[in-house]
Amino acid sequence: MAKDIEIEAPKTAAPAEGQRQQVQVDTSKTHAAYANFCRVTGTPEELIIDFGLNTQPMGVPTDPIEITERIVMNYFTAKRMMAALQMSLQRHESAFGVLETDVQKRVVPGMRK
C-alpha cells in the first residue's frame, strides 16, 4: 500500500497547539507517467526537473532521451520535497533493504538472458 507524503506550503498562521492542518488536494486532473531518467537544472530562483524515458538504460544512449514532463519549483519547495523523498526512501530501505543505484554492482555474475 502506498503511503502519501505531502509537501505543504508554509502556513501564514500557526495552527493551535496539538492540531495539524490538512491541505485539500484535488487529483482529478493528475497525469501519471513513468520515468527512468531525470535531469536537474536551475536558475538562482527556481529548480527545473525534467523527466523522461531512457529506452537504452545500459551504457550511453545513442538516441536522444525524450523529455515528457518538466517540473519547475522554488528552492523552498524543492527542499521540502527532498526531505519527503528521503523519508520515503528510508522507510522503503528499512522494509526491503538498501537500494543500490550503481547498476554494475547489481549485476549477478553468470546470469544470462
PyMOL CGO cylinders between C-alpha atoms (Angstrom):
from pymol import cmd
from pymol.cgo import CYLINDER

trace = [
    CYLINDER, 0.00, 0.00, 0.00, 1.35, 3.40, -0.97, 0.3, 1, 1, 1, 1, 1, 1,
    CYLINDER, 1.35, 3.40, -0.97, 1.79, 6.00, 1.75, 0.3, 1, 1, 1, 1, 1, 1,
    CYLINDER, 1.79, 6.00, 1.75, 1.26, 9.60, 0.70, 0.3, 1, 1, 1, 1, 1, 1,
    CYLINDER, 1.26, 9.60, 0.70, 3.85, 12.12, 1.80, 0.3, 1, 1, 1, 1, 1, 1,
    CYLINDER, 3.85, 12.12, 1.80, 2.60, 15.64, 1.44, 0.3, 1, 1, 1, 1, 1, 1,
    CYLINDER, 2.60, 15.64, 1.44, 4.80, 18.65, 0.88, 0.3, 1, 1, 1, 1, 1, 1,
    CYLINDER, 4.80, 18.65, 0.88, 2.90, 21.52, 2.37, 0.3, 1, 1, 1, 1, 1, 1,
    CYLINDER, 2.90, 21.52, 2.37, 3.30, 25.20, 1.66, 0.3, 1, 1, 1, 1, 1, 1,
    CYLINDER, 3.30, 25.20, 1.66, 4.26, 27.36, 4.62, 0.3, 1, 1, 1, 1, 1, 1,
    CYLINDER, 4.26, 27.36, 4.62, 1.35, 28.43, 6.80, 0.3, 1, 1, 1, 1, 1, 1,
    CYLINDER, 1.35, 28.43, 6.80, 0.70, 32.11, 7.42, 0.3, 1, 1, 1, 1, 1, 1,
    CYLINDER, 0.70, 32.11, 7.42, -0.81, 31.46, 10.84, 0.3, 1, 1, 1, 1, 1, 1,
    CYLINDER, -0.81, 31.46, 10.84, 0.32, 28.70, 13.17, 0.3, 1, 1, 1, 1, 1, 1,
    CYLINDER, 0.32, 28.70, 13.17, -2.32, 26.04, 13.96, 0.3, 1, 1, 1, 1, 1, 1,
    CYLINDER, -2.32, 26.04, 13.96, -3.47, 25.65, 17.54, 0.3, 1, 1, 1, 1, 1, 1,
    CYLINDER, -3.47, 25.65, 17.54, -1.10, 23.57, 19.61, 0.3, 1, 1, 1, 1, 1, 1,
    CYLINDER, -1.10, 23.57, 19.61, -1.56, 19.84, 19.06, 0.3, 1, 1, 1, 1, 1, 1,
    CYLINDER, -1.56, 19.84, 19.06, -3.51, 20.36, 15.81, 0.3, 1, 1, 1, 1, 1, 1,
    CYLINDER, -3.51, 20.36, 15.81, -2.24, 19.64, 12.31, 0.3, 1, 1, 1, 1, 1, 1,
    CYLINDER, -2.24, 19.64, 12.31, -3.75, 21.46, 9.38, 0.3, 1, 1, 1, 1, 1, 1,
    CYLINDER, -3.75, 21.46, 9.38, -4.80, 19.30, 6.45, 0.3, 1, 1, 1, 1, 1, 1,
    CYLINDER, -4.80, 19.30, 6.45, -4.29, 20.52, 2.90, 0.3, 1, 1, 1, 1, 1, 1,
    CYLINDER, -4.29, 20.52, 2.90, -7.09, 19.67, 0.46, 0.3, 1, 1, 1, 1, 1, 1,
    CYLINDER, -7.09, 19.67, 0.46, -5.75, 18.00, -2.69, 0.3, 1, 1, 1, 1, 1, 1,
    CYLINDER, -5.75, 18.00, -2.69, -7.66, 17.68, -5.98, 0.3, 1, 1, 1, 1, 1, 1,
    CYLINDER, -7.66, 17.68, -5.98, -6.30, 14.79, -8.06, 0.3, 1, 1, 1, 1, 1, 1,
    CYLINDER, -6.30, 14.79, -8.06, -8.98, 14.92, -10.78, 0.3, 1, 1, 1, 1, 1, 1,
    CYLINDER, -8.98, 14.92, -10.78, -6.53, 16.32, -13.39, 0.3, 1, 1, 1, 1, 1, 1,
    CYLINDER, -6.53, 16.32, -13.39, -3.49, 14.30, -12.34, 0.3, 1, 1, 1, 1, 1, 1,
    CYLINDER, -3.49, 14.30, -12.34, -1.32, 12.90, -15.13, 0.3, 1, 1, 1, 1, 1, 1,
    CYLINDER, -1.32, 12.90, -15.13, 0.74, 9.84, -14.22, 0.3, 1, 1, 1, 1, 1, 1,
    CYLINDER, 0.74, 9.84, -14.22, 3.86, 8.99, -16.20, 0.3, 1, 1, 1, 1, 1, 1,
    CYLINDER, 3.86, 8.99, -16.20, 6.79, 6.60, -15.75, 0.3, 1, 1, 1, 1, 1, 1,
    CYLINDER, 6.79, 6.60, -15.75, 10.33, 7.96, -15.89, 0.3, 1, 1, 1, 1, 1, 1,
    CYLINDER, 10.33, 7.96, -15.89, 13.71, 6.26, -15.54, 0.3, 1, 1, 1, 1, 1, 1,
    CYLINDER, 13.71, 6.26, -15.54, 15.66, 9.42, -16.37, 0.3, 1, 1, 1, 1, 1, 1,
    CYLINDER, 15.66, 9.42, -16.37, 15.74, 12.83, -14.76, 0.3, 1, 1, 1, 1, 1, 1,
    CYLINDER, 15.74, 12.83, -14.76, 17.83, 15.93, -15.29, 0.3, 1, 1, 1, 1, 1, 1,
    CYLINDER, 17.83, 15.93, -15.29, 18.06, 18.70, -12.72, 0.3, 1, 1, 1, 1, 1, 1,
    CYLINDER, 18.06, 18.70, -12.72, 18.95, 22.24, -13.74, 0.3, 1, 1, 1, 1, 1, 1,
    CYLINDER, 18.95, 22.24, -13.74, 18.02, 25.60, -12.35, 0.3, 1, 1, 1, 1, 1, 1,
    CYLINDER, 18.02, 25.60, -12.35, 18.27, 29.32, -12.06, 0.3, 1, 1, 1, 1, 1, 1,
    CYLINDER, 18.27, 29.32, -12.06, 19.02, 31.37, -8.95, 0.3, 1, 1, 1, 1, 1, 1,
    CYLINDER, 19.02, 31.37, -8.95, 15.25, 31.47, -8.25, 0.3, 1, 1, 1, 1, 1, 1,
    CYLINDER, 15.25, 31.47, -8.25, 13.92, 28.10, -9.47, 0.3, 1, 1, 1, 1, 1, 1,
    CYLINDER, 13.92, 28.10, -9.47, 14.78, 24.45, -9.77, 0.3, 1, 1, 1, 1, 1, 1,
    CYLINDER, 14.78, 24.45, -9.77, 13.87, 22.69, -13.03, 0.3, 1, 1, 1, 1, 1, 1,
    CYLINDER, 13.87, 22.69, -13.03, 13.47, 18.91, -13.09, 0.3, 1, 1, 1, 1, 1, 1,
    CYLINDER, 13.47, 18.91, -13.09, 12.97, 17.16, -16.44, 0.3, 1, 1, 1, 1, 1, 1,
    CYLINDER, 12.97, 17.16, -16.44, 11.68, 13.58, -16.57, 0.3, 1, 1, 1, 1, 1, 1,
    CYLINDER, 11.68, 13.58, -16.57, 11.80, 11.13, -19.47, 0.3, 1, 1, 1, 1, 1, 1,
    CYLINDER, 11.80, 11.13, -19.47, 12.12, 7.54, -20.58, 0.3, 1, 1, 1, 1, 1, 1,
    CYLINDER, 12.12, 7.54, -20.58, 15.57, 6.22, -21.45, 0.3, 1, 1, 1, 1, 1, 1,
    CYLINDER, 15.57, 6.22, -21.45, 14.91, 3.24, -23.73, 0.3, 1, 1, 1, 1, 1, 1,
    CYLINDER, 14.91, 3.24, -23.73, 18.62, 2.30, -23.61, 0.3, 1, 1, 1, 1, 1, 1,
    CYLINDER, 18.62, 2.30, -23.61, 19.36, 2.25, -19.86, 0.3, 1, 1, 1, 1, 1, 1,
    CYLINDER, 19.36, 2.25, -19.86, 22.65, 0.32, -20.15, 0.3, 1, 1, 1, 1, 1, 1,
    CYLINDER, 22.65, 0.32, -20.15, 25.62, 2.44, -21.26, 0.3, 1, 1, 1, 1, 1, 1,
    CYLINDER, 25.62, 2.44, -21.26, 25.42, 5.79, -23.01, 0.3, 1, 1, 1, 1, 1, 1,
    CYLINDER, 25.42, 5.79, -23.01, 22.21, 6.09, -25.06, 0.3, 1, 1, 1, 1, 1, 1,
    CYLINDER, 22.21, 6.09, -25.06, 22.68, 6.58, -28.81, 0.3, 1, 1, 1, 1, 1, 1,
    CYLINDER, 22.68, 6.58, -28.81, 19.17, 8.00, -29.30, 0.3, 1, 1, 1, 1, 1, 1,
    CYLINDER, 19.17, 8.00, -29.30, 18.02, 11.24, -27.64, 0.3, 1, 1, 1, 1, 1, 1,
    CYLINDER, 18.02, 11.24, -27.64, 16.01, 10.81, -24.44, 0.3, 1, 1, 1, 1, 1, 1,
    CYLINDER, 16.01, 10.81, -24.44, 12.57, 12.34, -24.92, 0.3, 1, 1, 1, 1, 1, 1,
    CYLINDER, 12.57, 12.34, -24.92, 11.65, 14.60, -22.01, 0.3, 1, 1, 1, 1, 1, 1,
    CYLINDER, 11.65, 14.60, -22.01, 7.93, 14.16, -21.31, 0.3, 1, 1, 1, 1, 1, 1,
    CYLINDER, 7.93, 14.16, -21.31, 7.47, 16.07, -18.06, 0.3, 1, 1, 1, 1, 1, 1,
    CYLINDER, 7.47, 16.07, -18.06, 9.06, 19.23, -16.64, 0.3, 1, 1, 1, 1, 1, 1,
    CYLINDER, 9.06, 19.23, -16.64, 8.51, 20.40, -13.08, 0.3, 1, 1, 1, 1, 1, 1,
    CYLINDER, 8.51, 20.40, -13.08, 9.60, 23.91, -12.10, 0.3, 1, 1, 1, 1, 1, 1,
    CYLINDER, 9.60, 23.91, -12.10, 9.61, 24.83, -8.42, 0.3, 1, 1, 1, 1, 1, 1,
    CYLINDER, 9.61, 24.83, -8.42, 11.21, 27.24, -6.00, 0.3, 1, 1, 1, 1, 1, 1,
    CYLINDER, 11.21, 27.24, -6.00, 14.07, 26.06, -3.81, 0.3, 1, 1, 1, 1, 1, 1,
    CYLINDER, 14.07, 26.06, -3.81, 11.95, 26.09, -0.64, 0.3, 1, 1, 1, 1, 1, 1,
    CYLINDER, 11.95, 26.09, -0.64, 9.52, 23.59, -2.17, 0.3, 1, 1, 1, 1, 1, 1,
    CYLINDER, 9.52, 23.59, -2.17, 12.45, 21.57, -3.53, 0.3, 1, 1, 1, 1, 1, 1,
    CYLINDER, 12.45, 21.57, -3.53, 13.94, 21.31, -0.04, 0.3, 1, 1, 1, 1, 1, 1,
    CYLINDER, 13.94, 21.31, -0.04, 10.62, 20.11, 1.40, 0.3, 1, 1, 1, 1, 1, 1,
    CYLINDER, 10.62, 20.11, 1.40, 10.36, 17.60, -1.46, 0.3, 1, 1, 1, 1, 1, 1,
    CYLINDER, 10.36, 17.60, -1.46, 13.89, 16.37, -0.77, 0.3, 1, 1, 1, 1, 1, 1,
    CYLINDER, 13.89, 16.37, -0.77, 13.01, 15.76, 2.89, 0.3, 1, 1, 1, 1, 1, 1,
    CYLINDER, 13.01, 15.76, 2.89, 9.82, 13.90, 1.91, 0.3, 1, 1, 1, 1, 1, 1,
    CYLINDER, 9.82, 13.90, 1.91, 11.72, 11.74, -0.60, 0.3, 1, 1, 1, 1, 1, 1,
    CYLINDER, 11.72, 11.74, -0.60, 14.45, 10.98, 1.97, 0.3, 1, 1, 1, 1, 1, 1,
    CYLINDER, 14.45, 10.98, 1.97, 11.82, 9.89, 4.48, 0.3, 1, 1, 1, 1, 1, 1,
    CYLINDER, 11.82, 9.89, 4.48, 10.09, 7.71, 1.91, 0.3, 1, 1, 1, 1, 1, 1,
    CYLINDER, 10.09, 7.71, 1.91, 13.35, 6.08, 0.77, 0.3, 1, 1, 1, 1, 1, 1,
    CYLINDER, 13.35, 6.08, 0.77, 14.42, 5.41, 4.37, 0.3, 1, 1, 1, 1, 1, 1,
    CYLINDER, 14.42, 5.41, 4.37, 11.10, 3.66, 5.04, 0.3, 1, 1, 1, 1, 1, 1,
    CYLINDER, 11.10, 3.66, 5.04, 11.45, 1.59, 1.85, 0.3, 1, 1, 1, 1, 1, 1,
    CYLINDER, 11.45, 1.59, 1.85, 15.04, 0.58, 2.64, 0.3, 1, 1, 1, 1, 1, 1,
    CYLINDER, 15.04, 0.58, 2.64, 14.19, -0.34, 6.22, 0.3, 1, 1, 1, 1, 1, 1,
    CYLINDER, 14.19, -0.34, 6.22, 11.45, -2.64, 4.92, 0.3, 1, 1, 1, 1, 1, 1,
    CYLINDER, 11.45, -2.64, 4.92, 13.13, -4.06, 1.80, 0.3, 1, 1, 1, 1, 1, 1,
    CYLINDER, 13.13, -4.06, 1.80, 16.87, -3.43, 2.08, 0.3, 1, 1, 1, 1, 1, 1,
    CYLINDER, 16.87, -3.43, 2.08, 19.32, -0.90, 0.71, 0.3, 1, 1, 1, 1, 1, 1,
    CYLINDER, 19.32, -0.90, 0.71, 18.75, 0.28, -2.87, 0.3, 1, 1, 1, 1, 1, 1,
    CYLINDER, 18.75, 0.28, -2.87, 21.96, 0.02, -4.90, 0.3, 1, 1, 1, 1, 1, 1,
    CYLINDER, 21.96, 0.02, -4.90, 21.98, 2.75, -7.55, 0.3, 1, 1, 1, 1, 1, 1,
    CYLINDER, 21.98, 2.75, -7.55, 25.13, 1.51, -9.32, 0.3, 1, 1, 1, 1, 1, 1,
    CYLINDER, 25.13, 1.51, -9.32, 23.84, -0.94, -11.96, 0.3, 1, 1, 1, 1, 1, 1,
    CYLINDER, 23.84, -0.94, -11.96, 27.24, -2.68, -12.19, 0.3, 1, 1, 1, 1, 1, 1,
    CYLINDER, 27.24, -2.68, -12.19, 27.04, -3.61, -8.50, 0.3, 1, 1, 1, 1, 1, 1,
    CYLINDER, 27.04, -3.61, -8.50, 23.56, -5.12, -9.01, 0.3, 1, 1, 1, 1, 1, 1,
    CYLINDER, 23.56, -5.12, -9.01, 24.59, -7.38, -11.90, 0.3, 1, 1, 1, 1, 1, 1,
    CYLINDER, 24.59, -7.38, -11.90, 24.78, -11.03, -10.87, 0.3, 1, 1, 1, 1, 1, 1,
    CYLINDER, 24.78, -11.03, -10.87, 27.84, -12.73, -12.43, 0.3, 1, 1, 1, 1, 1, 1,
    CYLINDER, 27.84, -12.73, -12.43, 26.98, -15.67, -14.68, 0.3, 1, 1, 1, 1, 1, 1,
    CYLINDER, 26.98, -15.67, -14.68, 23.36, -14.63, -15.20, 0.3, 1, 1, 1, 1, 1, 1,
    CYLINDER, 23.36, -14.63, -15.20, 22.44, -14.51, -18.90, 0.3, 1, 1, 1, 1, 1, 1,
    CYLINDER, 22.44, -14.51, -18.90, 19.16, -13.91, -20.60, 0.3, 1, 1, 1, 1, 1, 1,
]
cmd.load_cgo(trace, "trace")
